[in-house]
Amino acid sequence: MNDTLNTITSTIASEFSDVPDAAQATRIVVRLFLAAVLGGLLGWQREANGKAAGLRTHMLVAMGSSLVVLVSLQSGVDTANAARVVQGVITGVGFLGAGAILKSDGENSAPHVKGLTTAAGLWLTAAIGVCAGLGEEATAVISTIFALLILSVIPMLTKNSQSRQTTKSE
C-alpha cells in the first residue's frame, strides 16, 4: 500500500515538473496575468462602446496567445520553431477575426462592411499576448497604450472632421 501511494505521489509530482522552481512559477503567472489584463483593457474599451467582442473575448485571446508561446518556450523549442508557433497563433486568430466581419447588402443602402476594427483589434490583442508570452512585457504594455489611443482618440477626430464636412456641404 505504501509503495502504491509513493508511486501515485511521485507520478503527480512529475506531472507538475514543468514548474521546477518559484522563479519559473512567478514568470508564468506574471506573463499570463499581464496578457489577461492588457487584453482586458482592450476588451473593456470595445465593450464600453457596444462592440461585439468585448472584455472576456479579448482577455481569452491575449491569454491564449501568451499561453501557446509560453508553453512552446518551456518545452525548449528552438527559435525557428518558436517563430512557427507565433505564425500559427497569428493565423489562427485571423480566422477568429474573419468571423467578426459582416457584409450587409441593404436593400435601401449601399453595401456596408462591419467588424473590421473588431477583427483587427482581436488580431492585435493576440500579438500583445504573444509579446507577454515571450517575456516582452514593456512592448506589450506600450502596444496596448497605443491601441487604446487609436481606439479612443481616432474616432473622436474622425467625428469632428465628418461634422465639419457636413457643415460645409450644407
C-alpha positions as CSV (number, residue, x, y, z in Angstrom):
1,M,0.0,0.0,0.0
2,N,2.8,2.4,0.9
3,D,4.6,1.7,-2.5
4,T,1.4,2.4,-4.4
5,L,0.9,5.7,-2.5
6,N,4.5,6.7,-3.2
7,T,4.1,5.8,-6.9
8,I,1.0,7.9,-7.1
9,T,2.6,10.8,-5.3
10,S,5.7,10.8,-7.4
11,T,3.7,10.5,-10.6
12,I,1.6,13.5,-9.7
13,A,4.8,15.4,-8.8
14,S,6.4,14.6,-12.1
15,E,3.3,15.8,-13.9
16,F,3.9,19.3,-12.5
17,S,7.7,19.2,-13.3
18,D,7.2,22.0,-15.9
19,V,7.4,24.4,-13.0
20,P,10.8,23.5,-11.4
21,D,11.1,26.5,-9.0
22,A,9.5,29.6,-7.7
23,A,11.2,31.8,-10.3
24,Q,9.6,29.9,-13.2
25,A,6.2,29.8,-11.4
26,T,6.4,33.6,-11.0
27,R,7.4,34.1,-14.6
28,I,4.4,32.0,-15.8
29,V,1.9,33.9,-13.5
30,V,3.3,37.3,-14.5
31,R,3.2,36.7,-18.2
32,L,-0.3,35.1,-18.2
33,F,-1.7,37.7,-15.9
34,L,-0.2,40.6,-17.8
35,A,-1.7,39.2,-21.1
36,A,-5.1,38.9,-19.5
37,V,-5.0,42.4,-18.0
38,L,-3.8,44.0,-21.3
39,G,-6.3,42.1,-23.3
40,G,-9.0,43.1,-20.8
41,L,-8.2,46.7,-21.2
42,L,-8.7,46.5,-24.9
43,G,-11.8,44.4,-24.4
44,W,-13.2,46.8,-21.9
45,Q,-12.8,49.7,-24.3
46,R,-14.6,47.8,-27.0
47,E,-17.4,46.6,-24.7
48,A,-17.9,50.1,-23.4
49,N,-18.5,51.2,-27.0
50,G,-21.0,48.4,-27.6
51,K,-18.9,46.3,-29.8
52,A,-19.4,42.5,-30.2
53,A,-16.1,41.2,-29.0
54,G,-15.6,42.6,-25.5
55,L,-13.8,42.1,-22.3
56,R,-13.9,38.3,-22.0
57,T,-13.1,37.7,-25.6
58,H,-10.1,39.9,-25.6
59,M,-8.8,38.5,-22.3
60,L,-9.1,35.0,-23.6
61,V,-7.4,35.8,-26.9
62,A,-4.5,37.5,-25.2
63,M,-4.1,34.9,-22.6
64,G,-4.4,32.0,-25.0
65,S,-1.8,33.5,-27.3
66,S,0.5,34.1,-24.4
67,L,0.0,30.5,-23.2
68,V,0.7,28.9,-26.5
69,V,4.0,30.8,-26.8
70,L,4.9,30.3,-23.2
71,V,4.4,26.6,-23.3
72,S,6.4,26.3,-26.5
73,L,9.3,28.1,-24.9
74,Q,9.1,26.0,-21.8
75,S,9.3,22.8,-23.8
76,G,12.5,24.0,-25.3
77,V,11.7,24.7,-28.9
78,D,14.4,26.5,-30.9
79,T,14.0,29.9,-32.5
80,A,12.8,28.7,-35.8
81,N,10.0,26.6,-34.3
82,A,9.1,29.4,-31.9
83,A,8.6,31.6,-34.9
84,R,6.3,28.9,-36.4
85,V,4.3,28.9,-33.2
86,V,3.8,32.7,-33.4
87,Q,2.8,32.3,-37.0
88,G,0.2,29.7,-36.1
89,V,-1.2,31.9,-33.4
90,I,-1.5,35.0,-35.6
91,T,-3.0,33.0,-38.5
92,G,-5.5,31.2,-36.1
93,V,-6.7,34.5,-34.7
94,G,-7.0,35.8,-38.2
95,F,-9.7,33.1,-38.7
96,L,-11.4,34.2,-35.5
97,G,-11.4,37.8,-36.7
98,A,-12.8,36.8,-40.0
99,G,-15.9,35.5,-38.2
100,A,-16.4,39.0,-36.7
101,I,-16.5,40.7,-40.2
102,L,-20.0,41.1,-41.6
103,K,-21.0,42.4,-45.0
104,S,-24.6,43.6,-45.4
105,D,-26.3,44.4,-48.7
106,G,-29.1,46.6,-47.5
107,E,-32.0,46.9,-49.9
108,N,-32.2,50.7,-49.3
109,S,-28.5,51.4,-48.9
110,A,-25.1,50.7,-50.3
111,P,-23.2,47.5,-49.2
112,H,-21.7,48.0,-45.7
113,V,-18.9,46.1,-44.0
114,K,-18.9,45.9,-40.2
115,G,-16.4,44.3,-37.8
116,L,-13.1,45.2,-39.5
117,T,-11.9,47.1,-36.4
118,T,-13.1,44.3,-34.1
119,A,-11.2,41.8,-36.2
120,A,-8.1,44.0,-36.3
121,G,-8.4,44.5,-32.5
122,L,-8.5,40.8,-31.9
123,W,-5.5,40.2,-34.1
124,L,-3.6,42.9,-32.2
125,T,-4.7,41.5,-28.9
126,A,-3.2,38.2,-29.9
127,A,0.0,39.9,-30.8
128,I,0.1,41.6,-27.4
129,G,-0.5,38.2,-25.8
130,V,2.5,36.8,-27.8
131,C,4.6,39.7,-26.5
132,A,3.7,38.9,-23.0
133,G,4.3,35.1,-23.5
134,L,7.7,35.8,-24.9
135,G,8.6,38.0,-21.9
136,E,8.5,41.2,-23.8
137,E,6.3,42.9,-21.2
138,A,7.3,46.5,-22.0
139,T,6.5,46.0,-25.7
140,A,3.1,44.5,-24.7
141,V,2.3,47.5,-22.4
142,I,3.4,50.1,-25.0
143,S,1.4,48.4,-27.7
144,T,-1.7,48.3,-25.5
145,I,-1.4,52.0,-24.8
146,F,-1.1,52.8,-28.5
147,A,-4.1,50.6,-29.3
148,L,-6.2,52.3,-26.6
149,L,-5.3,55.7,-28.0
150,I,-6.2,54.5,-31.5
151,L,-9.5,53.1,-30.4
152,S,-10.4,56.1,-28.3
153,V,-8.9,59.2,-29.9
154,I,-9.2,58.5,-33.6
155,P,-13.0,58.1,-33.5
156,M,-13.3,61.5,-31.9
157,L,-11.1,63.0,-34.6
158,T,-13.0,61.4,-37.4
159,K,-16.3,62.5,-35.9
160,N,-15.1,66.1,-35.7
161,S,-13.9,66.1,-39.3
162,Q,-17.1,64.4,-40.5
163,S,-19.2,67.0,-38.7
164,R,-17.1,69.8,-40.2
165,Q,-17.6,68.3,-43.7
166,T,-21.3,68.1,-43.2
167,T,-21.5,71.7,-42.1
168,K,-19.5,72.9,-45.1
169,S,-21.7,71.0,-47.6
170,E,-24.9,72.4,-46.2
